[in-house]
């Protein structure tokens, strides 16, 4: 997690987090619009702060809510420069999309703002559904980055927990995560991601003496996963579910799925071959069987 009062940072050393760091550093050297995809609570705003900090372009970091057109009012008259983050662009109404399109087309790379957009859902799918302007998508969607969900970076849990305690309870000793919590956390889907972890930790801090901390997350999603799987089987299941989710979101578009995964298309085809999943099953909204 980052702190609004200090230089922002992304905590963790998992492969997914390292890939995000490299991508942010690469695009920070440009003025290209950036589209940050991520589930609720993954840290899209933190990634935007890091991008602004790395860019070195100066100016302010400003925020606007794409769902609320009133939050966009007046921004076109503010030429102080910096980074403008439009959150929830995938849920922006048509009128807000039209306004943003006009700004981006008019200003281009020489405008006062460096554009960053956040979204929870795939914009290309929304374009196909007629719910998002194609011309706006092609202007802002050239550099998509995925902020990984917590379930794909579980090795970062101890570091995240330590950082959260240090942020919200400075000076308090970090008690460490109990083995019982780590075991349950490995089986839990974490729908609220880092935000859910934050609430769980801080809602039970400081821990009671001689009691394991923190309490285990809910296990309501464990009915079909009663125990720890061997590593090879767990990896196979993850890869299959991951590929299936991407193809479901992109409706079987392999090129788009590969971009969202941060992989070359040929590497994504290799991954599909390893999982036995074929994209045509998803092209008409079908489910994998």
HELIX and SHEET records of a PDB file:
HELIX    1   1 UNK A   15  UNK A   28  1                                  14    
HELIX    2   2 UNK A   44  UNK A   55  1                                  12    
HELIX    3   3 UNK A   69  UNK A   72  5                                   4    
HELIX    4   4 UNK A   75  UNK A   77  5                                   3    
HELIX    5   5 UNK A   89  UNK A   91  5                                   3    
HELIX    6   6 UNK A   94  UNK A  107  1                                  14    
HELIX    7   7 UNK A  108  UNK A  110  5                                   3    
HELIX    8   8 UNK A  123  UNK A  128  1                                   6    
HELIX    9   9 UNK A  134  UNK A  140  1                                   7    
HELIX   10  10 UNK A  150  UNK A  152  5                                   3    
HELIX   11  11 UNK A  154  UNK A  156  5                                   3    
HELIX   12  12 UNK A  157  UNK A  168  1                                  12    
HELIX   13  13 UNK A  179  UNK A  187  1                                   9    
HELIX   14  14 UNK A  193  UNK A  202  1                                  10    
HELIX   15  15 UNK A  231  UNK A  249  1                                  19    
HELIX   16  16 UNK A  254  UNK A  261  1                                   8    
HELIX   17  17 UNK A  265  UNK A  275  1                                  11    
HELIX   18  18 UNK A  279  UNK A  282  5                                   4    
SHEET    1   A 5 UNK A  60  UNK A  65  0                                        
SHEET    2   A 5 UNK A  82  UNK A  87  1                                        
SHEET    3   A 5 UNK A 113  UNK A 119  1                                        
SHEET    4   A 5 UNK A  34  UNK A  37  1                                        
SHEET    5   A 5 UNK A 144  UNK A 146  1                                        
END                                                                             
